[in-house]
Amino acid sequence: MTEFITMLVVFIIGYALIALEHPIKVDKAATALLLGMVLWIIYVFGRVDILSLVNDSGQYLSQWWAEYLHENQISNPTAGDMLGFITHHEVMHHLAEISTILFFLLGAMTIVETVDQHQGFKIITDKIKTLSKIKLLWILSFLTFFMSATLDNLTTTIVMVALLRKLIADQKSRWFFLSMVVLAANAGGAWSPIGDVTTIMLWIGGQVTTANIISYVIFPSLVTMVIPLILLSFTMKGEVERPSADIANGENLTTPSERWIFLVLGVAGLLFVPIFKTYTHLPPFMGMLLSLGVIWVVTELIHQKKCEEDRKKFTIVGVLRKVDVPTVFFFMGILMAVASLQSAGHLGVLAKYLDENLGNIYAINLIIGILSAIVDNVPLVAGAMGMYEIAEPGAVGYAANFVVDGRFWQFLAYCAGTGGSILIIGSAAGVAAMGMEKIDFIWYAKKISWLALVGYLAGAGAYYLQMQIIG
């Protein structure tokens, strides 16, 4: 039990150090990587103690270990079996899942950076004339909300980072707008079957269908975004300061036609990803890399007659030098840390505790949503999907909540998708924004968390009232 508890304590300490990045002056990517690796090391050396733990029913705390023993027909596991389970099964399994996210992120960041390098986003920012902070906030929030449903919250946030860099000069003001973009992106992703990893999981798993997840979750998701915007409308004053033209970034070296070409290519490439996933059933990162490959070839062909210095600036080889690699490492560390807790059984214990002590679908999902601000929502949703079977059509009573498109699954999609906005580290969109714009964890907690929490609870209330009216 000692090593099991030690993993949890180390995770909490590591999480605190990430939150205190600015005061301690240690980059969060370094802390996250160290945290992820140390947890797996503790897991390996304490494997006998950790994997031998059972609950009151005599079942292993780690359901993954129990499934491994069953699949391999191992009745009396040894320390060697446990080592093989961790090093050959769990590490490689989680690495495969995490790699798909990292390559997706790297591909999306490179495409967006390529469009930005060619001044493609200038076409959009030139159309946004208002300098009013509150008007701009409403425009960007609604734009993000619907973009996120079409692309996904992570890709949309990466695009909006590039846009905001062209619209707002002051860093703290940009932090505020980008934080509200994260909130809008998570809200927009919750009601679309392709807008967030968790909704994709529920959609592919058969717990929800496209028409119903949109019909029943779009309203509470909209409330989640609109309530904070209304609150800010009474307090936010003044105008934003636009950044000066960045000639060094290539504005004087790209033609209007090149800007249009790469804006269209970039947007089309990002929109192609969910289409690719739907028709090929291959992972989304492959669609993203296919789009990147096409854009890479186009940059080589268009700039082949330019001087060597300009070619280096505008082709993908040059663009890759500007991609924020520390953000990728930050993702890697955080996801590996959470994966260790999932594999060792910590998250399973948490899910079981919620089920046994709450027993109310609304309370369970509300807690899952709040926890997703601390722990990645993917393993939390995966745990919930594993705990509850899809009920047969026509089920009555409590079981009726678990039929396809039942209230539990719909509310889970809402809570897991939007609850992560409460902390900057609670969602893929937030982590990307934090890494790309160096948003301070403590600053976000002071300025944005309360708004996100109010919006989250308001949206949850909206869903409950909506279902009471529908009956």
C-alpha positions as CSV (number, residue, x, y, z in Angstrom):
1,M,0.0,0.0,0.0
2,T,2.9,2.3,0.7
3,E,4.1,2.6,-3.0
4,F,0.4,2.9,-4.1
5,I,0.0,6.0,-1.8
6,T,3.5,7.3,-2.8
7,M,2.5,7.5,-6.4
8,L,-0.5,9.6,-5.5
9,V,1.6,11.9,-3.2
10,V,4.2,12.4,-6.0
11,F,1.5,13.2,-8.5
12,I,0.0,15.9,-6.2
13,I,3.5,17.4,-5.5
14,G,4.3,17.4,-9.3
15,Y,1.0,19.0,-10.0
16,A,1.7,21.7,-7.5
17,L,5.1,22.4,-9.0
18,I,3.5,22.8,-12.4
19,A,1.0,25.2,-11.0
20,L,3.8,27.2,-9.3
21,E,5.9,27.4,-12.5
22,H,6.4,31.1,-12.4
23,P,7.3,31.5,-8.7
24,I,9.8,28.6,-8.7
25,K,11.1,29.6,-12.2
26,V,11.2,26.0,-13.5
27,D,9.5,25.4,-16.9
28,K,6.4,23.3,-16.6
29,A,7.5,21.0,-19.4
30,A,10.5,20.0,-17.4
31,T,8.4,19.3,-14.3
32,A,5.8,17.4,-16.3
33,L,8.4,15.1,-18.0
34,L,10.0,14.5,-14.6
35,L,6.7,13.7,-13.0
36,G,5.6,11.3,-15.7
37,M,8.8,9.3,-15.7
38,V,9.2,9.2,-11.9
39,L,5.7,7.8,-11.4
40,W,6.4,4.9,-13.8
41,I,9.7,4.3,-12.0
42,I,7.9,4.1,-8.6
43,Y,5.3,1.8,-10.3
44,V,7.9,-0.6,-11.6
45,F,9.9,-0.9,-8.4
46,G,6.7,-1.1,-6.2
47,R,4.9,-3.4,-8.6
48,V,4.5,-6.3,-6.2
49,D,2.9,-4.1,-3.6
50,I,0.8,-2.1,-6.0
51,L,-0.5,-4.9,-8.3
52,S,-1.2,-7.3,-5.4
53,L,-3.7,-4.9,-3.8
54,V,-7.4,-6.1,-3.8
55,N,-10.7,-4.6,-2.7
56,D,-13.2,-6.0,-0.3
57,S,-14.6,-8.2,-3.0
58,G,-11.2,-9.8,-3.6
59,Q,-10.8,-8.1,-7.0
60,Y,-7.5,-6.4,-8.0
61,L,-7.6,-2.6,-7.7
62,S,-6.0,-2.4,-11.2
63,Q,-8.7,-3.7,-13.6
64,W,-6.0,-3.6,-16.4
65,W,-3.9,-6.1,-14.4
66,A,-6.9,-8.3,-13.8
67,E,-7.7,-8.3,-17.5
68,Y,-4.1,-9.0,-18.4
69,L,-4.1,-12.1,-16.1
70,H,-7.4,-13.3,-17.6
71,E,-6.3,-12.9,-21.2
72,N,-2.9,-14.6,-20.6
73,Q,-4.5,-17.3,-18.3
74,I,-2.1,-16.5,-15.4
75,S,-3.3,-17.9,-12.1
76,N,-0.3,-17.3,-9.9
77,P,1.4,-14.1,-11.0
78,T,5.1,-13.6,-10.2
79,A,7.1,-10.4,-10.0
80,G,8.4,-11.2,-13.5
81,D,4.8,-11.3,-14.8
82,M,4.2,-7.9,-13.2
83,L,7.3,-6.5,-14.8
84,G,6.3,-7.8,-18.2
85,F,2.8,-6.3,-17.7
86,I,4.1,-2.9,-16.9
87,T,7.1,-2.6,-19.4
88,H,5.8,-4.6,-22.4
89,H,2.1,-4.1,-22.1
90,E,1.1,-0.9,-20.2
91,V,4.0,1.4,-21.2
92,M,3.6,0.5,-24.9
93,H,-0.2,0.6,-24.8
94,H,-0.2,4.1,-23.3
95,L,2.7,5.2,-25.5
96,A,0.7,4.3,-28.6
97,E,-2.4,6.3,-27.4
98,I,-0.3,9.3,-26.3
99,S,1.7,9.3,-29.5
100,T,-1.5,9.7,-31.5
101,I,-2.2,12.9,-29.5
102,L,1.3,14.2,-29.8
103,F,1.5,13.6,-33.6
104,F,-1.9,15.2,-34.0
105,L,-0.8,18.2,-32.0
106,L,2.5,18.5,-33.8
107,G,0.8,18.3,-37.2
108,A,-1.9,20.8,-36.3
109,M,0.7,23.3,-34.8
110,T,2.8,23.0,-38.0
111,I,-0.1,23.6,-40.3
112,V,-1.3,26.6,-38.3
113,E,2.3,28.0,-38.1
114,T,2.6,27.6,-41.9
115,V,-0.5,29.6,-42.5
116,D,0.6,32.2,-40.1
117,Q,4.1,32.4,-41.6
118,H,2.4,33.1,-45.0
119,Q,0.2,35.8,-43.3
120,G,-2.9,33.8,-44.1
121,F,-4.6,34.7,-40.9
122,K,-4.2,38.4,-41.7
123,I,-7.0,37.9,-44.2
124,I,-9.3,37.1,-41.3
125,T,-8.0,39.6,-38.7
126,D,-8.3,42.4,-41.3
127,K,-12.1,41.7,-41.4
128,I,-12.4,42.1,-37.6
129,K,-12.5,45.9,-37.2
130,T,-13.8,46.3,-33.7
131,L,-11.4,47.2,-30.9
132,S,-14.0,47.0,-28.2
133,K,-12.9,44.3,-25.7
134,I,-16.4,43.0,-25.0
135,K,-17.5,42.9,-28.6
136,L,-14.3,41.1,-29.6
137,L,-14.8,38.6,-26.8
138,W,-18.3,37.7,-27.9
139,I,-17.2,37.4,-31.6
140,L,-14.2,35.2,-30.8
141,S,-16.2,33.1,-28.3
142,F,-19.0,32.2,-30.8
143,L,-16.5,31.7,-33.6
144,T,-14.6,29.3,-31.4
145,F,-17.7,27.5,-30.1
146,F,-18.8,26.5,-33.6
147,M,-15.3,25.9,-35.0
148,S,-14.6,23.5,-32.1
149,A,-17.7,21.4,-33.0
150,T,-16.5,21.1,-36.6
151,L,-12.8,20.6,-36.0
152,D,-12.1,19.8,-32.3
153,N,-11.3,21.8,-29.3
154,L,-7.5,21.2,-29.5
155,T,-7.1,22.2,-33.2
156,T,-9.5,25.2,-32.8
157,T,-7.5,26.5,-29.8
158,I,-4.2,26.3,-31.8
159,V,-5.9,28.3,-34.6
160,M,-7.2,30.9,-32.2
161,V,-3.8,31.4,-30.6
162,A,-2.5,32.4,-34.0
163,L,-5.4,34.7,-34.6
164,L,-5.2,36.4,-31.2
165,R,-1.5,37.1,-31.7
166,K,-2.5,39.2,-34.7
167,L,-5.4,40.9,-32.8
168,I,-4.0,41.7,-29.4
169,A,-0.6,43.1,-28.5
170,D,-0.7,43.1,-24.7
171,Q,0.2,39.6,-23.3
172,K,-2.1,39.7,-20.2
173,S,-5.1,40.8,-22.3
174,R,-4.3,38.0,-24.8
175,W,-4.1,35.6,-21.9
176,F,-7.6,36.6,-20.8
177,F,-9.1,36.3,-24.3
178,L,-7.4,33.0,-24.9
179,S,-8.6,31.6,-21.6
180,M,-12.2,32.4,-22.7
181,V,-11.4,30.8,-26.0
182,V,-10.4,27.6,-24.1
183,L,-13.8,27.7,-22.3
184,A,-15.6,28.2,-25.6
185,A,-13.6,25.5,-27.3
186,N,-14.4,22.9,-24.6
187,A,-18.1,23.9,-24.6
188,G,-18.2,23.6,-28.4
189,G,-16.5,20.3,-28.4
190,A,-18.9,18.8,-25.8
191,W,-22.0,18.7,-28.0
192,S,-20.4,17.4,-31.2
193,P,-19.4,13.8,-31.8
194,I,-16.1,14.9,-33.2
195,G,-15.5,18.0,-31.1
196,D,-13.7,16.4,-28.1
197,V,-11.8,13.1,-27.4
198,T,-14.4,12.1,-24.8
199,T,-17.4,12.6,-27.1
200,I,-15.5,10.7,-29.8
201,M,-15.1,7.8,-27.3
202,L,-18.8,7.8,-26.4
203,W,-19.8,8.1,-30.1
204,I,-17.5,5.3,-31.3
205,G,-18.5,3.2,-28.2
206,G,-22.2,3.4,-29.1
207,Q,-23.3,5.2,-26.0
208,V,-24.5,8.2,-27.9
209,T,-25.6,8.9,-31.5
210,T,-24.9,12.0,-33.6
211,A,-28.4,13.6,-33.7
212,N,-29.2,13.1,-30.1
213,I,-25.9,14.3,-28.6
214,I,-26.3,17.5,-30.7
215,S,-29.9,18.0,-29.8
216,Y,-29.6,17.5,-26.1
217,V,-26.2,18.8,-25.2
218,I,-25.9,22.0,-27.4
219,F,-28.1,24.1,-25.2
220,P,-26.3,23.4,-21.9
221,S,-23.0,23.8,-23.7
222,L,-24.1,27.2,-25.0
223,V,-25.2,28.2,-21.5
224,T,-21.7,27.3,-20.2
225,M,-20.1,29.8,-22.5
226,V,-22.8,32.5,-22.5
227,I,-23.1,32.9,-18.7
228,P,-19.4,33.9,-18.2
229,L,-19.7,36.2,-21.2
230,I,-22.7,38.0,-19.7
231,L,-20.9,38.4,-16.4
232,L,-17.9,39.9,-18.1
233,S,-20.1,42.3,-20.1
234,F,-20.8,44.2,-16.9
235,T,-17.1,44.5,-15.9
236,M,-15.0,44.5,-19.0
237,K,-14.3,48.0,-20.4
238,G,-12.0,49.6,-22.9
239,E,-10.4,48.7,-26.2
240,V,-7.6,46.3,-27.2
241,E,-4.3,47.4,-28.7
242,R,-3.5,45.9,-32.0
243,P,0.1,44.6,-32.6
244,S,2.2,46.5,-35.1
245,A,2.7,44.9,-38.5
246,D,5.3,42.2,-38.3
247,I,7.4,42.8,-41.4
248,A,10.0,40.3,-40.3
249,N,7.4,37.6,-40.3
250,G,7.1,37.8,-44.0
251,E,4.3,40.3,-44.7
252,N,6.4,42.1,-47.3
253,L,7.5,38.8,-48.9
254,T,4.1,37.0,-49.4
255,T,1.7,38.0,-52.2
256,P,-2.1,38.2,-51.6
257,S,-2.5,35.1,-53.7
258,E,-0.1,33.1,-51.5
259,R,-1.9,34.3,-48.4
260,W,-5.2,33.0,-49.8
261,I,-3.7,29.8,-51.0
262,F,-2.3,28.8,-47.6
263,L,-5.3,30.0,-45.7
264,V,-7.6,27.9,-47.8
265,L,-5.1,24.9,-47.7
266,G,-4.7,25.2,-44.0
267,V,-8.4,25.4,-43.2
268,A,-9.3,22.7,-45.7
269,G,-6.5,20.5,-44.3
270,L,-7.9,20.8,-40.7
271,L,-11.5,20.3,-41.8
272,F,-10.4,17.2,-43.8
273,V,-9.3,15.4,-40.6
274,P,-12.8,14.5,-39.2
275,I,-13.9,13.5,-42.7
276,F,-10.8,11.3,-43.0
277,K,-11.6,9.7,-39.7
278,T,-15.2,9.0,-40.6
279,Y,-14.5,7.3,-44.0
280,T,-11.3,5.5,-43.3
281,H,-11.7,4.7,-39.6
282,L,-8.0,5.4,-39.2
283,P,-6.8,7.5,-36.3
284,P,-7.2,11.3,-36.7
285,F,-3.5,12.0,-36.5
286,M,-3.0,10.2,-39.8
287,G,-5.4,12.6,-41.5
288,M,-3.6,15.5,-39.9
289,L,-0.2,14.2,-41.2
290,L,-1.7,13.6,-44.6
291,S,-2.9,17.2,-44.7
292,L,0.5,18.4,-43.6
293,G,2.2,16.3,-46.3
294,V,0.1,18.0,-49.0
295,I,0.8,21.5,-47.6
296,W,4.5,20.6,-47.4
297,V,4.7,19.7,-51.0
298,V,2.8,22.9,-52.0
299,T,5.2,25.0,-50.1
300,E,8.2,23.3,-51.8
301,L,6.7,23.9,-55.3
302,I,5.6,27.5,-54.7
303,H,8.8,28.7,-53.2
304,Q,11.3,26.7,-55.3
305,K,12.3,29.7,-57.4
306,K,12.9,32.0,-54.4
307,C,16.3,32.6,-52.8
308,E,17.6,30.1,-50.3
309,E,17.0,32.4,-47.3
310,D,13.3,32.9,-48.3
311,R,12.8,29.2,-49.0
312,K,14.0,28.3,-45.5
313,K,11.6,30.8,-44.0
314,F,8.5,29.6,-45.8
315,T,8.9,25.9,-46.4
316,I,7.9,23.4,-43.7
317,V,11.6,22.8,-42.8
318,G,11.9,26.4,-41.7
319,V,8.4,26.5,-40.1
320,L,9.3,23.5,-37.9
321,R,12.0,25.6,-36.2
322,K,9.2,27.9,-34.9
323,V,6.9,25.1,-33.7
324,D,6.6,25.1,-29.9
325,V,8.3,21.8,-29.0
326,P,8.1,22.3,-25.2
327,T,4.3,22.1,-25.5
328,V,4.6,18.7,-27.0
329,F,6.9,17.5,-24.1
330,F,4.5,19.0,-21.6
331,F,1.7,17.0,-23.1
332,M,3.9,13.9,-23.0
333,G,4.7,14.3,-19.3
334,I,1.2,15.0,-18.2
335,L,-0.4,12.2,-20.1
336,M,2.3,9.7,-19.0
337,A,1.7,10.7,-15.4
338,V,-2.1,10.2,-15.6
339,A,-1.5,6.9,-17.5
340,S,0.5,5.6,-14.6
341,L,-2.3,6.3,-12.2
342,Q,-4.8,4.7,-14.5
343,S,-2.7,1.5,-14.9
344,A,-1.9,1.2,-11.2
345,G,-5.6,1.4,-10.3
346,H,-5.9,4.9,-8.7
347,L,-8.5,6.1,-11.1
348,G,-10.5,2.9,-10.9
349,V,-10.7,3.2,-7.1
350,L,-11.9,6.8,-7.5
351,A,-14.6,5.8,-10.0
352,K,-15.8,2.9,-7.8
353,Y,-16.0,5.2,-4.8
354,L,-18.1,7.7,-6.7
355,D,-20.5,5.0,-7.9
356,E,-20.9,3.4,-4.4
357,N,-21.2,6.6,-2.4
358,L,-23.3,8.8,-4.7
359,G,-25.5,6.6,-6.8
360,N,-27.0,9.6,-8.6
361,I,-26.2,10.1,-12.3
362,Y,-26.1,13.9,-12.0
363,A,-23.9,13.9,-8.9
364,I,-21.5,11.3,-10.4
365,N,-21.1,13.2,-13.6
366,L,-20.7,16.6,-11.9
367,I,-17.9,15.2,-9.8
368,I,-16.3,13.6,-12.9
369,G,-16.4,17.0,-14.6
370,I,-14.7,18.7,-11.7
371,L,-12.1,16.0,-11.4
372,S,-11.4,16.3,-15.1
373,A,-10.0,19.8,-14.3
374,I,-7.3,18.0,-12.3
375,V,-6.9,14.6,-14.1
376,D,-7.3,14.1,-17.8
377,N,-10.9,13.5,-18.8
378,V,-10.1,10.6,-21.1
379,P,-9.3,8.0,-18.4
380,L,-12.2,9.2,-16.3
381,V,-14.6,8.7,-19.2
382,A,-13.0,5.4,-20.0
383,G,-13.5,4.3,-16.4
384,A,-17.1,5.3,-16.5
385,M,-17.6,3.4,-19.8
386,G,-16.1,0.4,-18.2
387,M,-18.2,0.5,-15.1
388,Y,-21.5,0.8,-16.8
389,E,-22.9,-1.4,-19.5
390,I,-25.2,0.0,-22.2
391,A,-28.7,-0.9,-21.1
392,E,-31.2,-2.7,-23.4
393,P,-33.8,-0.5,-25.2
394,G,-36.9,-0.2,-23.1
395,A,-35.1,-0.4,-19.7
396,V,-37.0,1.3,-16.9
397,G,-36.0,2.9,-13.6
398,Y,-32.4,3.7,-12.9
399,A,-31.2,1.5,-15.7
400,A,-33.1,3.7,-18.2
401,N,-30.3,6.3,-17.8
402,F,-27.8,3.9,-19.4
403,V,-29.6,3.1,-22.7
404,V,-28.1,4.4,-25.9
405,D,-28.5,8.2,-25.7
406,G,-29.5,7.8,-22.0
407,R,-29.2,10.8,-19.6
408,F,-26.0,9.4,-18.0
409,W,-24.1,9.2,-21.3
410,Q,-25.3,12.6,-22.5
411,F,-24.5,14.3,-19.2
412,L,-21.2,12.6,-19.0
413,A,-20.3,14.1,-22.4
414,Y,-21.3,17.5,-21.2
415,C,-19.5,17.3,-17.8
416,A,-16.3,15.7,-19.0
417,G,-16.1,18.1,-22.0
418,T,-16.7,21.3,-20.1
419,G,-15.4,20.6,-16.6
420,G,-11.8,20.7,-17.7
421,S,-12.1,24.5,-18.3
422,I,-12.1,25.1,-14.5
423,L,-8.3,24.8,-14.5
424,I,-6.0,25.6,-17.4
425,I,-4.4,22.2,-17.2
426,G,-7.8,20.4,-17.2
427,S,-8.2,19.9,-21.0
428,A,-6.1,19.4,-24.1
429,A,-7.2,22.9,-25.3
430,G,-6.1,24.4,-22.0
431,V,-2.7,22.6,-22.0
432,A,-2.1,23.7,-25.6
433,A,-2.9,27.3,-24.8
434,M,-0.9,27.2,-21.6
435,G,2.1,25.9,-23.5
436,M,1.9,28.1,-26.6
437,E,1.2,31.4,-24.7
438,K,2.9,30.6,-21.4
439,I,-0.3,31.3,-19.4
440,D,0.4,31.2,-15.7
441,F,-1.5,28.5,-13.8
442,I,-2.1,30.7,-10.8
443,W,-3.2,33.7,-12.9
444,Y,-5.8,31.5,-14.6
445,A,-7.0,30.1,-11.3
446,K,-7.6,33.6,-10.0
447,K,-9.1,35.3,-13.1
448,I,-10.9,32.5,-15.0
449,S,-11.6,29.5,-12.8
450,W,-14.5,31.0,-11.0
451,L,-16.1,32.1,-14.3
452,A,-15.6,28.6,-15.7
453,L,-17.1,27.0,-12.6
454,V,-20.2,29.3,-12.7
455,G,-20.7,28.5,-16.4
456,Y,-20.2,24.8,-15.8
457,L,-22.8,24.6,-13.0
458,A,-25.2,26.8,-15.0
459,G,-24.9,24.5,-18.0
460,A,-25.5,21.5,-15.8
461,G,-28.6,23.1,-14.4
462,A,-29.7,23.9,-17.9
463,Y,-29.4,20.2,-18.9
464,Y,-31.3,19.1,-15.8
465,L,-34.2,21.6,-16.4
466,Q,-34.2,20.7,-20.0
467,M,-34.6,17.0,-19.3
468,Q,-37.3,17.7,-16.6
469,I,-39.3,19.6,-19.1
470,I,-38.9,17.0,-21.8
471,G,-39.8,14.3,-19.3
